[in-house]
């Protein structure tokens, strides 16, 4: 093999490795802002996602109340352990499985008089890709339009990129016993466009006629191995099983 062929072969190998790394499964940190209106004022909540090939940590700058008497400042999705850890502060975390979450949602829905979607395969939300594209944070995105069936003049504009490939694991599986409104979103457009098609939203806008209001935007995408340390259970954290949690709540009443 002469020198020219050596150089050509080396260039081909470098190009192959480089392109493979670009489209490899994402590992790193994604920061985003969530916008909401409160009495005419715009409130901004910051959210950080740390992802590896087997785990996802989601942390916000504000605690979220998910059940009476309990709030969470982070969610750790351990696909390798097949569980979710809801970080509740005070060095405690609630450890639950996907089936336990489905059972809890069904129970809470029955208490409130709601019921699970009786026909979960029926498409309700209408969505389609437009011909618009944009570059956000150096990544190419395409616009997905999600229609509001009750308000034809309104829709969501979701800017998706295929270049941030997250291993969603259990989140990408079908969720059972969900109330109808949650079912059609989680098991519908999100399942088809994000989880299965491996797209990631970099910006979401609410569109009303000619008006566009940003409700979510990614502010930073950082490919880094720092995520490996962030998806571990915080040192000194005590895990509480779902059964122990429910027993504790029953004893409080």
N, C-alpha and C positions, 0 to 999 in steps of 0.2 A: 504493500500500500504506500503510495507516494505522499509527500507532505500535504498537497492540496486535499487529498481524500481524508487525511488525518484531521485537518482543520475543519473540513465540511462535516465530518462525523462528530467532532467535538461541539461544533455550533448546534448541530441537530440535538445532541444530548442536553445541552444547556437550555435550549428552547423548550424541549419536552419537560424538563424538570421545572422550569420557570412557569410554564402554563399549568402544570399539575398543581403547583403551590397556589396559584391564583384561585383555582376552582376547588381546592381541597376544603374539607369541612372546617368551618370557622372555629377558631380558638382565640379568645381575647375578651375585650370589654366593649360594650355598646352603651352609650349614654344618650338619654332622650329627655325632652321636655313634654309635659302634658299640660294643656291649657283648658281652663274652665272659667265660666262666668259666675260671679257672685255679686248680686246687687249692682250690676253694671260695671263691675271691676273685674279685670282679667287676673286670675290666679294661676301661678305656674308651679307645677310639681315636678321634681326631678327624679328620674328613674335610671338605675344602672343595672345592666345585665352582664353577667360574667358567664361565658360558655366554654365548655370543653367538649370532647367527643362523647362523654358519658354523663355530664352533669350541667345544670344551669342554676345560677343563683340570681335572684331578682331582689333588688333592694331599692327602697325609696327614701326620700328625705322626710316623709311623713308616715306615721303609723296608720294602719288601716284596721278599722273595726270589722271583723268578720263574724263575730258572734257576741252575744251579750256577755259582758264581763271579760272579754278577751280581745286584744288587738295584736297586730303583727307588724314587725318592721323588716321582714324579709321572708322569702320563700326559696327553699333549696329543693330542686328536683333532681333526685338521684336515680337516673335510669339504670345504673348498674346495680342498685339495691332495690329497685322497683318500689320506691316510696317517695313521699313528699315530707319535707320537714318545714313546719310553719314556725318561724322564730318568734317567740312571744315576749322576749326580753327577760331580764332577771336570770340569765343563764339557763333558760328553759326553751324547749322546742317540742311541738306536738308532732308526733310521727304517725302518718296515715298512709294507707294504700289507696289506689285508684278506686277499688270496689267500695271501700269504706266511705270515700267522698261521695260516690254515686248513691250509696244508701242514705247518707246524711241529707243530701239534697232532696231525695225522694221523700224522706220523712218530714223535712221542713216544708216542702211543697204541699204535702197532705194536710199539715197543720194550718196552712194559710188558705186551703181550699183550691189550690192549683193542682194540675195533673200533668203527668208526663205527656210528651207529644205522642199521639196515637198513631200518627203516620209519619215517622221520622224520615222516610225516604222521599217524601214529596217536596220538590223544590219550591220555596216560597220567596226568598230573596233573589232578585234579578241582578245579575252583574255581567259586565262585558268590558273588554279592553278597548280603549279608544286608540286613535293613531298618534296620540301625543307622547313624547318622550322628554326626559330631562336628565341632566347630570347633577347629582347631589353628593357632596363630599367626595367627588371624583369617581362616583359609581354611576353607571348607566341605569336609569329607571324607566319603567313604562307605567302609564296611568290605567288603573282599574276603576271603573265606575260602578258603584253599588247603589242601585235604585231604591227609593223609598216608595213602596207600593201604595201607601196612604197619602203621600204628598208627591205627585208626579214632577213638580217643579224643583224638588230637592233631591240631592244625592250626595254620597260620599265619594271623594276623589282620593284613591289610595295609590301612592307611588311606590312600586315594587322593584326590587333589584334581585337578580338571580346570583349575584356575586357574594352574598353573605349566607352561606349554607349552614344553618343550625341543625344539630341533631335534636329534634323535638321529643323523640322517644315516646313516652306515655302520653304526652300532650297530643301527639299526632294520631293516637288511636281513637276509635269511636267511643264517645261518652254516652252511657246509658242513663235512663231515668231522668233526663233533663226536662225541665219545664219547656213548653213549646217555644217561647221567645228565645231562650238560651240555646235550645237544640238547633234551631234553624240557623243560628250564627256560628256556634261552635262546631257543629257537625255538618254545616253547609259551606258557606263561602270561605270561612277560615280553613276548614279541612281541605277543600279543593285547591285553593289558591296559595295558601301559605305552607301548610304542612306537607301535602302530597307533591305540590309543584316546586317546593323548596325555594320559595320567594320570601324576601324579608321586606316589610314596609319601612321606608325611610321617612315618609311624611304622609299624614292623613289630613284632608281638608273637608270641611262641611260646606257644600255649595248650595246656595239659595238664589236662583236666578243668576245674576251677574256677580253676586257677592261670594267671596271665598274666605273662609275663616279657618285658620290652622288650629287643629285640636291636638295634634301630635307631630313632633319632628325629632329625628335623630340628630344629635349635635356632634357626635364623635364616634368613629369606628376605629378601634385600636386592636390590631392583631398582635397579641402578646401572650407569652407563657405565664404572665401574672395571674391569669384566670385560674390556673391550677391550684394556687393557694387560696383563692377566694371561694372555691366550691367545696371546701372542707367544712365539717361541723366546727363551729368556734370552740376553742379550747375551754374546757370546764362546763360545757353545756350539758344539761341533763335531758334525756329524751323521755317523753311521756307517751305511752301508747294511746290509741284512740279509745280503747275500752276503759282504761284508767281515767281518761279525760271525761268520758260520759258518766262514769260512776261518780266522779267528783262533782259534776254538775247536778246529778240527781240528789246528792247529799246536801247540796246548797238549798234545795227547795223543800 
